[in-house]
Structures are given as C-alpha cells and as structure tokens.
C-alpha cells in the first residue's frame, strides 16, 4: 500500500485521504497549495509530499479506521473483500468472472500522473480508489494482471469479518430492555401493532386442521395435468382459513405435503355418480376389463400420519412445521437458524447486528459458496417463518428492526399441554344435529368430528352439523355406526339426544342395502345351467344365459391359469420328453410347464430343432 501511495502525486494522495475521511492538517495542505503556486522548486514539493504521505499512511494503518471504512462499504463491496480474504487475498483479472465479480465493481484507482485532468482525479472511487485493492503484475513487471489486498489491511479485515477481537457487546447482537423506550412517538403505534401481531397465537395450526378436514372428507379434487386445487374447492377452503388468500392456501398445502399428511390418490367415482349408481342399478355388472373413465379423478387425501400429527401437543406440531420449512433451507438459512439457537429467549435483539453475527459465522466457515449466497433476505425469510409460527415477536424502534425469540423455539419435543386430549368433554350435541365445539377442543377431536359432519361456522366457537351424506361417507371410509355414537358420548358434555341416536342408526342401516359387485355372465346349454343351479346360486336371464357370482364361480371350479405345451404328433412328444425331461400327462401329447422355467424349456427345444409357437392371451394383445 505504501509503495502505491508513493507513486501518486500530491493531489491524488489528498483524494485518497478524503475517501478515508482523513483530515490532513490545514497547515500542510496550505503549504502544499502555496508552494505549488509560488515556487516550483522540486525539493519543496518533495518535502511537503513526504509529510502528507507519512500522515496519510499512519492513519490508514490504524485498525479502528480500517474497520470504520469497512463498515461504511456497501453490502456488495464487503462481499467482494470477503471473497478476496477467502481466496488468499488475491485474484487474477481473468478469474474475476469465476467468482461473479465484474471489474467495474472494483471501482477506479486514483490518478498517478501529475498531468491527469481534474475530471480524472474526481473519478477515484470504490475499492480501488480506497486502495483496499491494488492492481499489480503477477511477476513484477510481467505477467497477467492481479488484484491484491495490501498486507497492511489483511489483519484488520480478518478481525472485522470474524469478530476475533470484538468486545462482548460487539460480538453478540445488541440487547435492549424494550424497543419502545427508543421509539419515536410517530413509530409507537407501528411498534405496538408489530409486537401485538407477533404475540398473537399462531393461526397456522387451525388452517392446517381446516385443510386436513377437507382432505379427509372425500378428498380435495385436483386438476389432472398441473395438479392444482380445483377452483370451487379452493374457494371453499379459503373461506375457512384465517387469511383468505391463495398464497395462504398454497402455503398450507406445501406444509401438509412436506409432512406427508396428505397424498395424491385416484378416486374411483365422483360422489354424485356413485350415488346415482346405488339408487338406479337393479342388476349386477358383468365382468369386463377395468378401464379409466371420466369418473376417475385425482384428489388430495389424508394419510395415517394426519391423526398422529394431530395427537401431538401444539408446541410439537409447531416445531414439526418449522422442520418442514427448514428442509428447504439452503446452507445460509441453516446457518441463520443455528445462530438463532445460540441467542437467549425473551431478549430483544437488533436485526442489523445479528446480520453481522451471521456474516461472521459464515466467514469463519471459510466457505466461498455460502459467502456468495449470503443476503439480508435469508435472515428475513427465517424470521418470517418464526413470526408466522408464533415463535418470535418483532418491533420497530425508530427505523431499527428488533426481534425476540420465545422459549418454545428452544424446545425440541417437550410436552407442553397437560390436559388429556383423548377424553376432553368439549362438545355439545343439539337435537337439530348441530355440534358446538368450544375453543379448548383439541385439533384431534375436531379432525375426527369432521369425518361425519360439516363445518358451518369457523369462529372461536366452531359449529358443525351432522348430515346423512357425511355419515355414509364416513362409513364407506371404514367407520362403524357404534364408533360414531361412542365418540359423541365420550366428548359431549350433555347426553346425546335420542332423535340423533335413532337417526344415526337408521342412516347407518341404509348403508349396504344395495350392492355393486362383479359377476360372471355365462352362456351355455340349459341342461348345464340346471346342473350348476344345484351347487351354485344362479340368476337366469334367458334359457341359455345366467349370472353367477365371480368368487362363487371360481371357488366351485377351482380354476387356475397354467402354461401348457402341446405336441402335434407322438414323435414330437417323445422328442420333447428327451429335450426337457418333462413327462406327458396321462401318456397324452400335453405337458405342464412351470411359468418361471418356461424360457429355459423353450431354449432347450430350440436346440433340438423344435420351435414352439407361443399363443398370446387376450389381455396381452
């Protein structure tokens, strides 16, 4: 650095001094200006230049001033200096694009020529203008151009980025008793609003419950190509969310899919078509190949993990959601999360100082990729997730942003709810089939209730209504009538009304009165049908045509599909026995083959000059 300063003229040295905020003594500056005007004596100019140079070098080598200049650099300039520090303090000009650096970002060095124009002198700026970077030849006077950080600055730069010798208050983010004490009057309302928003109970668990309830009730229909939630279904779900927006719906879906609470499935029939078939079908369906029709649709349905998730305490579920978010974090965001865990709960921290802490942690890792990827948005993204989950509070003091972490953020899997959710009596069953759920009702109970009832009002106190369609849908999904009544009796504060019990039983009894099953349509001689009727249940359609239950038919005849090798004549049959070692059945020309060894048998026949014809089955054509 000193050698480069010596090559500069006096005005260029003063330009560098001004960039460094160095106040050269007025007497020295006036003497230089006067000497240049009155006398061009070479010795006088050299003496004045030497004095200015010594003063500038002395102050530029001061560590505190170096750190002050580093703190005043832009975020991008600090990033570039950090890259040079991690790259052994030098990068060749040709290698700058490899580290996503353009030469224009380095600035313009001060003019070295005494004959440079005034406009050229004013252009000195950036890292080159500050002489934090200098441009030299790789081999003295020859070789490629290399940008180097002067040795005088390296120790201070390392300390600044790694906080090696910072005081306790500098090494950790600043702690304040309350941001409101420092806030301006015009900011107090904004501060209170931000803080109150962070302290509200997280609504995300309620929104997850709403989404799972819809997924459990016949599934959430998706478009066949892009797998988006259909518009009508999306509008119904959004109307019940705490924030009625598509962005919120997509967030909840992403969480449920990441935690494997829902999965895509094929629904065999749409509900409307299925009900039509149950009421209008009077005959059995003939046995036919299964083909996908327009009645098939793709839905999001709940998995077995959904009930396990809802059985957990609210704090455990919140931490599960945080882990779902963190699975998609890059290395920088994971570093932010690690540094947050090193803080203390219920203490206000200034975000700008925490940002410096994260940058120091990344710099100490010596990872250029993470250093290049670091942006302020990484911190704000993680803090947004914590605020969304109710694990942090936020506030403004003036223009500064503060945050504090709640104790729940530092708990891994600790039980926080003492009440037993399995036997809570938080429901009231009314004679009009409405079920009132109080605010303390657990999410597990609400989820099970949604299986056979429809949500009418999603307020602090939720109101459900038991409907016939939902009850039949629950029974179709595997629930029993006794299970529904037992659930209501266990969780209701009042006695379940008799009309509700009677109606539920009548609805359940109506299930299964009509059956859709697969049958065999058999067309044969009337005599043979009479013989079959003695052993099987046969429904005659015509004299030579009847319907037989598929399972009954196959159980009666014990049919099994096998591979058979048939010889056309006796000579070929003998040769087949010699080639394969398989004996014919009852001295006929038919051989039974093991399906797993069919290829071996065919190859053995071909070696003996026998090339069998393999007939394809109908379903293989």
FIGU-780815 format. One record per residue (C-alpha): residue number from 1; residue in one letter; y, z, x negated. Coordinates in nm, 3 decimals. Layout:
<sevexs>
 seq type      c2      c3      c1
 NUM    A       Y       Z       X
...
</sevexs>
This chain:
<sevexs>
 seq type      c2      c3      c1
   1    X   0.000   0.000   0.000
   2    X   0.241   0.089  -0.281
   3    X   0.175  -0.244  -0.453
   4    X   0.256  -0.437  -0.137
   5    X   0.577  -0.242  -0.084
   6    X   0.690  -0.319  -0.439
   7    X   0.659  -0.691  -0.367
   8    X   0.905  -0.663  -0.078
   9    X   1.279  -0.693  -0.104
  10    X   1.504  -0.403  -0.008
  11    X   1.574  -0.524   0.345
  12    X   1.200  -0.568   0.412
  13    X   1.135  -0.214   0.286
  14    X   1.401  -0.084   0.523
  15    X   1.236  -0.281   0.806
  16    X   0.902  -0.112   0.732
  17    X   1.082   0.225   0.718
  18    X   1.232   0.166   1.062
  19    X   0.887   0.078   1.205
  20    X   0.758   0.405   1.061
  21    X   1.055   0.599   1.207
  22    X   1.160   0.698   0.855
  23    X   1.527   0.793   0.818
  24    X   1.624   0.678   0.473
  25    X   1.924   0.886   0.352
  26    X   2.254   0.731   0.454
  27    X   2.392   0.756   0.102
  28    X   2.107   0.548  -0.041
  29    X   2.140   0.287   0.232
  30    X   2.519   0.266   0.197
  31    X   2.490   0.243  -0.178
  32    X   2.246  -0.042  -0.146
  33    X   2.467  -0.225   0.100
  34    X   2.778  -0.171  -0.112
  35    X   2.609  -0.275  -0.432
  36    X   2.489  -0.596  -0.273
  37    X   2.840  -0.680  -0.158
  38    X   3.040  -0.573  -0.465
  39    X   2.807  -0.633  -0.751
  40    X   2.500  -0.844  -0.807
  41    X   2.406  -0.655  -1.118
  42    X   2.028  -0.661  -1.143
  43    X   1.993  -0.307  -1.279
  44    X   2.194  -0.151  -0.996
  45    X   1.985  -0.323  -0.731
  46    X   1.659  -0.221  -0.901
  47    X   1.767   0.140  -0.922
  48    X   1.863   0.157  -0.556
  49    X   1.545  -0.020  -0.452
  50    X   1.340   0.220  -0.661
  51    X   1.497   0.519  -0.485
  52    X   1.439   0.375  -0.138
  53    X   1.081   0.277  -0.228
  54    X   0.998   0.626  -0.355
  55    X   1.138   0.787  -0.039
  56    X   0.952   0.549   0.194
  57    X   0.620   0.585   0.008
  58    X   0.648   0.965   0.007
  59    X   0.695   0.982   0.384
  60    X   0.437   0.710   0.461
  61    X   0.169   0.909   0.277
  62    X   0.231   1.219   0.488
  63    X  -0.078   1.275   0.709
  64    X   0.121   1.407   1.002
  65    X   0.342   1.099   1.005
  66    X   0.036   0.870   0.980
  67    X  -0.125   1.041   1.281
  68    X   0.202   1.020   1.471
  69    X   0.221   0.644   1.408
  70    X  -0.144   0.606   1.511
  71    X  -0.077   0.791   1.837
  72    X   0.215   0.556   1.912
  73    X   0.000   0.244   1.875
  74    X  -0.124   0.061   2.181
  75    X  -0.481   0.113   2.301
  76    X  -0.583  -0.227   2.165
  77    X  -0.425  -0.163   1.823
  78    X  -0.607   0.171   1.799
  79    X  -0.930  -0.007   1.886
  80    X  -0.874  -0.261   1.607
  81    X  -0.802   0.010   1.349
  82    X  -1.121   0.188   1.461
  83    X  -1.322  -0.132   1.409
  84    X  -1.188  -0.161   1.053
  85    X  -1.277   0.205   0.990
  86    X  -1.635   0.147   1.111
  87    X  -1.657  -0.177   0.910
  88    X  -1.584  -0.017   0.571
  89    X  -1.208  -0.072   0.605
  90    X  -1.210  -0.449   0.551
  91    X  -1.294  -0.764   0.747
  92    X  -1.276  -1.121   0.625
  93    X  -1.047  -1.356   0.811
  94    X  -1.338  -1.581   0.913
  95    X  -1.527  -1.280   1.060
  96    X  -1.250  -1.163   1.293
  97    X  -1.388  -1.353   1.597
  98    X  -1.724  -1.179   1.550
  99    X  -1.551  -0.851   1.636
 100    X  -1.345  -1.002   1.920
 101    X  -1.023  -0.988   1.718
 102    X  -0.768  -1.267   1.701
 103    X  -0.537  -1.294   1.402
 104    X  -0.233  -1.292   1.632
 105    X  -0.325  -0.939   1.748
 106    X  -0.277  -0.808   1.393
 107    X   0.097  -0.877   1.401
 108    X   0.328  -1.026   1.136
 109    X   0.382  -0.875   0.789
 110    X   0.735  -0.809   0.657
 111    X   0.902  -1.093   0.467
 112    X   0.850  -1.077   0.089
 113    X   1.105  -1.342  -0.014
 114    X   1.466  -1.244  -0.075
 115    X   1.571  -1.577   0.075
 116    X   1.398  -1.525   0.412
 117    X   1.613  -1.574   0.715
 118    X   1.732  -1.286   0.931
 119    X   1.515  -1.411   1.217
 120    X   1.209  -1.399   0.995
 121    X   1.287  -1.040   0.891
 122    X   1.306  -0.923   1.251
 123    X   0.959  -1.060   1.325
 124    X   0.775  -0.794   1.125
 125    X   0.561  -0.612   1.379
 126    X   0.216  -0.486   1.466
 127    X  -0.044  -0.351   1.226
 128    X   0.059  -0.593   0.950
 129    X   0.425  -0.504   0.996
 130    X   0.341  -0.132   0.962
 131    X   0.127  -0.211   0.655
 132    X  -0.165  -0.032   0.821
 133    X  -0.337  -0.362   0.742
 134    X  -0.260  -0.583   0.440
 135    X  -0.376  -0.936   0.368
 136    X  -0.532  -0.999   0.023
 137    X  -0.764  -1.243  -0.153
 138    X  -1.129  -1.143  -0.182
 139    X  -1.144  -1.191  -0.562
 140    X  -0.796  -1.107  -0.679
 141    X  -0.610  -1.438  -0.679
 142    X  -0.903  -1.642  -0.546
 143    X  -1.149  -1.637  -0.261
 144    X  -1.116  -1.609   0.115
 145    X  -0.850  -1.403   0.291
 146    X  -0.945  -1.045   0.372
 147    X  -0.763  -0.789   0.588
 148    X  -0.784  -0.440   0.439
 149    X  -0.669  -0.092   0.541
 150    X  -0.481   0.063   0.244
 151    X  -0.665   0.351   0.078
 152    X  -0.369   0.588   0.131
 153    X  -0.422   0.580   0.510
 154    X  -0.802   0.600   0.536
 155    X  -0.849   0.976   0.527
 156    X  -0.580   1.037   0.790
 157    X  -0.722   0.762   1.014
 158    X  -1.071   0.914   0.992
 159    X  -0.934   1.257   1.080
 160    X  -0.732   1.121   1.370
 161    X  -1.024   0.938   1.534
 162    X  -1.288   1.202   1.463
 163    X  -1.068   1.512   1.511
 164    X  -1.219   1.651   1.192
 165    X  -0.936   1.896   1.120
 166    X  -0.777   1.930   1.463
 167    X  -0.679   2.270   1.593
 168    X  -0.871   2.422   1.884
 169    X  -0.611   2.308   2.134
 170    X  -0.619   1.953   1.993
 171    X  -0.994   1.933   1.961
 172    X  -1.052   2.024   2.326
 173    X  -0.866   1.891   2.629
 174    X  -0.565   2.097   2.725
 175    X  -0.632   2.378   2.972
 176    X  -0.371   2.483   3.224
 177    X  -0.374   2.756   3.483
 178    X  -0.270   2.529   3.765
 179    X  -0.121   2.183   3.768
 180    X   0.114   2.278   4.049
 181    X   0.311   2.502   3.812
 182    X   0.418   2.199   3.611
 183    X   0.456   1.957   3.901
 184    X   0.790   1.822   4.011
 185    X   0.900   1.901   4.368
 186    X   0.852   1.540   4.474
 187    X   0.498   1.547   4.336
 188    X   0.387   1.869   4.506
 189    X   0.286   1.701   4.831
 190    X   0.087   1.438   4.643
 191    X  -0.077   1.706   4.427
 192    X  -0.181   1.911   4.729
 193    X  -0.318   1.603   4.902
 194    X  -0.523   1.503   4.597
 195    X  -0.654   1.853   4.542
 196    X  -0.745   1.905   4.906
 197    X  -0.927   1.573   4.907
 198    X  -1.137   1.681   4.611
 199    X  -1.218   2.019   4.764
 200    X  -1.349   1.881   5.094
 201    X  -1.721   1.890   5.141
 202    X  -1.875   1.564   5.032
 203    X  -1.948   1.342   5.330
 204    X  -2.182   1.118   5.138
 205    X  -2.493   1.315   5.239
 206    X  -2.403   1.272   5.607
 207    X  -2.358   0.899   5.554
 208    X  -2.697   0.876   5.380
 209    X  -2.854   1.053   5.680
 210    X  -2.692   0.802   5.919
 211    X  -2.826   0.510   5.714
 212    X  -3.178   0.658   5.693
 213    X  -3.178   0.728   6.068
 214    X  -3.111   0.362   6.142
 215    X  -3.370   0.253   5.885
 216    X  -3.624   0.487   6.046
 217    X  -3.556   0.355   6.396
 218    X  -3.733   0.021   6.378
 219    X  -3.564  -0.077   6.051
 220    X  -3.227  -0.231   5.962
 221    X  -3.252  -0.611   6.002
 222    X  -3.163  -0.827   5.702
 223    X  -3.077  -1.193   5.669
 224    X  -3.378  -1.391   5.537
 225    X  -3.201  -1.561   5.246
 226    X  -2.941  -1.326   5.095
 227    X  -3.097  -1.001   5.224
 228    X  -2.767  -0.885   5.370
 229    X  -2.749  -0.646   5.664
 230    X  -2.702  -0.843   5.983
 231    X  -2.352  -0.825   6.126
 232    X  -2.437  -0.647   6.453
 233    X  -2.646  -0.384   6.271
 234    X  -2.375  -0.337   6.006
 235    X  -2.113  -0.275   6.275
 236    X  -2.330  -0.012   6.443
 237    X  -2.389   0.174   6.117
 238    X  -2.024   0.151   6.005
 239    X  -1.911   0.308   6.334
 240    X  -2.104   0.626   6.244
 241    X  -2.000   0.652   5.876
 242    X  -1.725   0.886   5.756
 243    X  -1.541   0.585   5.613
 244    X  -1.580   0.288   5.844
 245    X  -1.578   0.009   5.588
 246    X  -1.820  -0.246   5.447
 247    X  -1.764  -0.111   5.096
 248    X  -1.887   0.232   5.207
 249    X  -2.192   0.078   5.376
 250    X  -2.285  -0.117   5.062
 251    X  -2.246   0.199   4.852
 252    X  -2.481   0.398   5.078
 253    X  -2.735   0.115   5.077
 254    X  -2.720   0.098   4.696
 255    X  -2.785   0.473   4.670
 256    X  -3.079   0.464   4.913
 257    X  -3.238   0.167   4.735
 258    X  -3.189   0.321   4.390
 259    X  -3.354   0.646   4.503
 260    X  -3.633   0.442   4.673
 261    X  -3.555   0.599   5.012
 262    X  -3.574   0.257   5.180
 263    X  -3.760  -0.064   5.108
 264    X  -3.778  -0.417   5.244
 265    X  -4.063  -0.487   5.484
 266    X  -4.175  -0.759   5.723
 267    X  -4.153  -0.661   6.087
 268    X  -4.431  -0.844   6.275
 269    X  -4.249  -0.873   6.608
 270    X  -3.895  -0.818   6.719
 271    X  -3.876  -0.531   6.963
 272    X  -3.771  -0.747   7.259
 273    X  -4.058  -0.996   7.215
 274    X  -4.309  -0.717   7.169
 275    X  -4.214  -0.553   7.498
 276    X  -4.248  -0.889   7.677
 277    X  -4.598  -0.936   7.541
 278    X  -4.704  -0.589   7.652
 279    X  -4.600  -0.643   8.014
 280    X  -4.689  -1.007   8.071
 281    X  -5.014  -1.051   7.880
 282    X  -5.327  -1.026   8.100
 283    X  -5.579  -1.188   7.867
 284    X  -5.687  -1.136   7.510
 285    X  -5.556  -1.352   7.231
 286    X  -5.803  -1.599   7.082
 287    X  -5.898  -1.576   6.720
 288    X  -5.662  -1.804   6.527
 289    X  -5.521  -1.822   6.174
 290    X  -5.223  -1.594   6.115
 291    X  -4.902  -1.791   6.076
 292    X  -4.549  -1.664   6.018
 293    X  -4.331  -1.746   6.320
 294    X  -3.968  -1.693   6.406
 295    X  -4.064  -1.350   6.543
 296    X  -4.111  -1.220   6.190
 297    X  -3.806  -1.059   6.036
 298    X  -3.717  -0.867   5.722
 299    X  -3.594  -0.510   5.769
 300    X  -3.499  -0.210   5.557
 301    X  -3.736   0.073   5.649
 302    X  -3.764   0.430   5.521
 303    X  -4.027   0.529   5.267
 304    X  -4.215   0.857   5.227
 305    X  -3.950   0.962   4.974
 306    X  -3.691   0.990   5.253
 307    X  -3.834   1.307   5.408
 308    X  -3.893   1.459   5.063
 309    X  -3.530   1.387   4.974
 310    X  -3.402   1.548   5.295
 311    X  -3.612   1.860   5.239
 312    X  -3.416   1.938   4.923
 313    X  -3.105   2.153   4.918
 314    X  -2.767   1.984   4.943
 315    X  -2.689   2.051   4.575
 316    X  -3.019   1.899   4.467
 317    X  -2.952   1.590   4.676
 318    X  -2.601   1.557   4.532
 319    X  -2.744   1.573   4.178
 320    X  -3.007   1.313   4.275
 321    X  -2.729   1.081   4.389
 322    X  -2.542   1.142   4.063
 323    X  -2.857   1.046   3.871
 324    X  -2.876   0.731   4.082
 325    X  -2.521   0.645   3.976
 326    X  -2.590   0.727   3.610
 327    X  -2.892   0.492   3.596
 328    X  -2.647   0.201   3.597
 329    X  -2.414   0.356   3.339
 330    X  -2.365   0.184   3.008
 331    X  -2.357   0.376   2.677
 332    X  -1.985   0.452   2.708
 333    X  -2.015   0.604   3.055
 334    X  -2.315   0.808   2.942
 335    X  -2.104   0.940   2.655
 336    X  -1.834   1.034   2.908
 337    X  -2.094   1.222   3.114
 338    X  -2.220   1.405   2.804
 339    X  -1.868   1.514   2.709
 340    X  -1.800   1.632   3.065
 341    X  -2.104   1.860   3.045
 342    X  -1.951   2.027   2.738
 343    X  -1.646   2.142   2.937
 344    X  -1.614   2.462   3.135
 345    X  -1.627   2.488   3.515
 346    X  -1.319   2.570   3.726
 347    X  -1.075   2.487   3.444
 348    X  -0.806   2.218   3.474
 349    X  -0.817   1.950   3.202
 350    X  -0.561   1.683   3.122
 351    X  -0.724   1.342   3.151
 352    X  -0.526   1.185   2.864
 353    X  -0.651   1.448   2.619
 354    X  -1.006   1.418   2.749
 355    X  -0.982   1.046   2.682
 356    X  -0.908   1.123   2.317
 357    X  -1.210   1.356   2.309
 358    X  -1.439   1.078   2.432
 359    X  -1.299   0.830   2.181
 360    X  -1.362   1.082   1.903
 361    X  -1.721   1.129   2.015
 362    X  -1.780   0.752   2.016
 363    X  -1.615   0.716   1.674
 364    X  -1.841   0.985   1.529
 365    X  -2.145   0.790   1.651
 366    X  -2.043   0.501   1.420
 367    X  -2.135   0.255   1.695
 368    X  -1.909  -0.051   1.692
 369    X  -2.057  -0.185   2.017
 370    X  -1.965   0.134   2.207
 371    X  -1.624   0.144   2.037
 372    X  -1.555  -0.213   2.151
 373    X  -1.667  -0.137   2.507
 374    X  -1.459   0.178   2.547
 375    X  -1.190   0.152   2.814
 376    X  -1.000   0.408   3.019
 377    X  -1.169   0.268   3.327
 378    X  -1.502   0.416   3.206
 379    X  -1.362   0.768   3.242
 380    X  -1.200   0.697   3.578
 381    X  -1.528   0.544   3.706
 382    X  -1.731   0.855   3.621
 383    X  -1.465   1.089   3.760
 384    X  -1.451   0.881   4.080
 385    X  -1.824   0.936   4.129
 386    X  -1.785   1.311   4.072
 387    X  -1.495   1.330   4.319
 388    X  -1.696   1.127   4.570
 389    X  -1.987   1.373   4.542
 390    X  -1.763   1.680   4.565
 391    X  -1.848   1.788   4.209
 392    X  -1.487   1.778   4.086
 393    X  -1.127   1.830   4.200
 394    X  -0.822   1.627   4.099
 395    X  -0.446   1.683   4.099
 396    X  -0.123   1.546   3.956
 397    X   0.138   1.744   3.760
 398    X   0.431   1.509   3.725
 399    X   0.283   1.184   3.603
 400    X  -0.014   1.352   3.431
 401    X  -0.358   1.342   3.594
 402    X  -0.572   1.658   3.584
 403    X  -0.928   1.730   3.688
 404    X  -1.162   2.026   3.702
 405    X  -1.538   2.043   3.740
 406    X  -1.722   2.258   3.992
 407    X  -2.012   2.487   3.892
 408    X  -2.254   2.271   4.092
 409    X  -2.205   1.990   3.836
 410    X  -2.363   2.208   3.566
 411    X  -2.673   2.297   3.769
 412    X  -2.985   2.089   3.716
 413    X  -3.219   2.167   4.005
 414    X  -3.124   2.515   4.127
 415    X  -3.187   2.626   4.483
 416    X  -2.851   2.682   4.649
 417    X  -2.943   2.721   5.017
 418    X  -3.117   3.045   5.115
 419    X  -3.190   2.954   5.475
 420    X  -3.524   2.801   5.551
 421    X  -3.464   2.461   5.699
 422    X  -3.814   2.426   5.845
 423    X  -3.770   2.690   6.117
 424    X  -3.400   2.666   6.198
 425    X  -3.316   2.701   6.565
 426    X  -3.002   2.492   6.577
 427    X  -3.072   2.261   6.871
 428    X  -3.008   2.285   7.245
 429    X  -3.218   2.063   7.473
 430    X  -3.046   1.989   7.804
 431    X  -3.205   1.871   8.131
 432    X  -3.023   1.536   8.107
 433    X  -3.230   1.466   7.789
 434    X  -2.930   1.522   7.559
 435    X  -2.991   1.730   7.246
 436    X  -2.695   1.914   7.089
 437    X  -2.723   1.971   6.712
 438    X  -2.494   2.237   6.566
 439    X  -2.313   2.187   6.230
 440    X  -2.560   2.408   6.042
 441    X  -2.853   2.182   6.138
 442    X  -3.026   2.060   5.824
 443    X  -3.049   1.693   5.741
 444    X  -3.428   1.707   5.759
 445    X  -3.417   1.825   6.122
 446    X  -3.157   1.559   6.211
 447    X  -3.371   1.292   6.048
 448    X  -3.684   1.391   6.242
 449    X  -3.483   1.416   6.564
 450    X  -3.351   1.062   6.515
 451    X  -3.709   0.929   6.528
 452    X  -3.731   0.973   6.905
 453    X  -3.365   0.997   7.013
 454    X  -3.040   0.800   6.995
 455    X  -2.724   0.938   6.836
 456    X  -2.443   0.942   7.094
 457    X  -2.164   1.126   6.908
 458    X  -2.142   1.182   6.532
 459    X  -1.885   1.460   6.515
 460    X  -1.901   1.812   6.375
 461    X  -2.147   1.891   6.652
 462    X  -2.379   1.592   6.693
 463    X  -2.522   1.484   7.028
 464    X  -2.849   1.292   7.061
 465    X  -3.025   1.155   7.370
 466    X  -3.400   1.121   7.412
 467    X  -3.486   0.777   7.552
 468    X  -3.810   0.616   7.658
 469    X  -3.774   0.326   7.416
 470    X  -3.723   0.558   7.118
 471    X  -4.013   0.784   7.218
 472    X  -4.250   0.488   7.249
 473    X  -4.119   0.354   6.918
 474    X  -4.193   0.691   6.753
 475    X  -4.546   0.698   6.898
 476    X  -4.601   0.344   6.777
 477    X  -4.491   0.464   6.431
 478    X  -4.758   0.735   6.425
 479    X  -4.609   1.041   6.602
 480    X  -4.804   1.219   6.872
 481    X  -4.671   1.350   7.203
 482    X  -4.768   1.706   7.112
 483    X  -4.584   1.671   6.782
 484    X  -4.258   1.580   6.961
 485    X  -4.283   1.874   7.201
 486    X  -4.378   2.114   6.922
 487    X  -4.074   2.002   6.719
 488    X  -3.839   2.065   7.013
 489    X  -3.986   2.409   7.082
 490    X  -3.960   2.513   6.715
 491    X  -3.597   2.412   6.668
 492    X  -3.442   2.465   7.013
 493    X  -3.251   2.785   7.088
 494    X  -3.333   2.756   7.457
 495    X  -3.650   2.683   7.647
 496    X  -3.722   2.312   7.671
 497    X  -3.654   2.210   8.035
 498    X  -3.964   2.139   8.243
 499    X  -3.841   1.797   8.355
 500    X  -3.801   1.696   7.988
 501    X  -4.158   1.810   7.911
 502    X  -4.304   1.633   8.215
 503    X  -4.113   1.310   8.149
 504    X  -4.206   1.304   7.780
 505    X  -4.573   1.338   7.870
 506    X  -4.551   1.058   8.128
 507    X  -4.380   0.832   7.873
 508    X  -4.649   0.906   7.618
 509    X  -4.925   0.844   7.870
 510    X  -4.781   0.499   7.946
 511    X  -4.832   0.403   7.584
 512    X  -5.157   0.211   7.535
 513    X  -5.215   0.110   7.898
 514    X  -5.206  -0.250   7.781
 515    X  -5.380  -0.355   7.462
 516    X  -5.336  -0.664   7.250
 517    X  -5.647  -0.736   7.049
 518    X  -5.821  -1.027   6.877
 519    X  -6.131  -1.175   7.040
 520    X  -6.385  -1.449   6.977
 521    X  -6.377  -1.744   7.219
 522    X  -6.740  -1.858   7.227
 523    X  -6.852  -2.183   7.389
 524    X  -7.230  -2.223   7.419
 525    X  -7.509  -2.271   7.675
 526    X  -7.511  -2.050   7.989
 527    X  -7.859  -1.922   7.901
 528    X  -7.743  -1.795   7.564
 529    X  -7.441  -1.625   7.722
 530    X  -7.673  -1.439   7.960
 531    X  -7.877  -1.312   7.667
 532    X  -7.559  -1.198   7.489
 533    X  -7.440  -1.019   7.803
 534    X  -7.741  -0.786   7.786
 535    X  -7.632  -0.643   7.448
 536    X  -7.256  -0.715   7.432
 537    X  -6.958  -0.685   7.664
 538    X  -6.888  -1.047   7.756
 539    X  -6.597  -1.171   7.972
 540    X  -6.693  -1.506   8.122
 541    X  -6.417  -1.764   8.155
 542    X  -6.643  -2.052   8.258
 543    X  -7.016  -2.125   8.282
 544    X  -7.043  -2.208   7.913
 545    X  -6.740  -2.018   7.778
 546    X  -6.676  -1.645   7.730
 547    X  -6.463  -1.391   7.539
 548    X  -6.627  -1.138   7.307
 549    X  -6.461  -0.858   7.110
 550    X  -6.424  -0.958   6.747
 551    X  -6.564  -0.636   6.599
 552    X  -6.848  -0.619   6.853
 553    X  -6.948  -0.977   6.783
 554    X  -6.966  -0.937   6.405
 555    X  -7.138  -0.597   6.430
 556    X  -7.404  -0.741   6.661
 557    X  -7.490  -1.038   6.441
 558    X  -7.425  -0.875   6.103
 559    X  -7.277  -1.198   5.973
 560    X  -7.176  -1.238   5.614
 561    X  -7.033  -1.538   5.433
 562    X  -7.253  -1.636   5.133
 563    X  -7.289  -1.922   4.887
 564    X  -7.594  -2.142   4.935
 565    X  -7.733  -2.412   4.706
 566    X  -7.939  -2.671   4.893
 567    X  -8.164  -2.928   4.721
 568    X  -8.211  -3.270   4.881
 569    X  -8.581  -3.301   4.785
 570    X  -8.868  -3.098   4.638
 571    X  -8.833  -3.245   4.288
 572    X  -8.469  -3.140   4.267
 573    X  -8.562  -2.792   4.397
 574    X  -8.814  -2.749   4.111
 575    X  -8.556  -2.860   3.853
 576    X  -8.301  -2.615   3.998
 577    X  -8.551  -2.330   3.962
 578    X  -8.608  -2.425   3.595
 579    X  -8.233  -2.456   3.523
 580    X  -8.111  -2.139   3.695
 581    X  -8.414  -1.913   3.714
 582    X  -8.348  -1.856   4.087
 583    X  -8.634  -1.880   4.332
 584    X  -8.600  -2.072   4.657
 585    X  -8.604  -1.879   4.986
 586    X  -8.947  -1.886   5.151
 587    X  -9.052  -2.186   4.941
 588    X  -8.773  -2.394   5.100
 589    X  -8.511  -2.601   4.924
 590    X  -8.236  -2.338   4.971
 591    X  -8.115  -2.095   4.703
 592    X  -7.878  -1.796   4.747
 593    X  -7.609  -1.772   4.479
 594    X  -7.410  -1.477   4.355
 595    X  -7.043  -1.567   4.404
 596    X  -6.943  -1.415   4.069
 597    X  -7.205  -1.624   3.882
 598    X  -7.150  -1.950   4.072
 599    X  -6.963  -2.117   3.786
 600    X  -7.241  -2.027   3.539
 601    X  -7.500  -2.173   3.774
 602    X  -7.306  -2.499   3.816
 603    X  -7.272  -2.541   3.438
 604    X  -7.646  -2.481   3.392
 605    X  -7.727  -2.751   3.649
 606    X  -7.495  -3.000   3.484
 607    X  -7.674  -2.953   3.152
 608    X  -7.998  -3.055   3.327
 609    X  -7.836  -3.363   3.480
 610    X  -7.780  -3.218   3.826
 611    X  -7.423  -3.242   3.955
 612    X  -7.389  -3.049   4.285
 613    X  -7.129  -3.133   4.549
 614    X  -6.915  -2.829   4.636
 615    X  -6.814  -2.829   5.001
 616    X  -6.477  -2.664   5.081
 617    X  -6.438  -2.414   5.359
 618    X  -6.199  -2.492   5.644
 619    X  -5.949  -2.227   5.537
 620    X  -5.945  -2.376   5.185
 621    X  -5.840  -2.724   5.292
</sevexs>
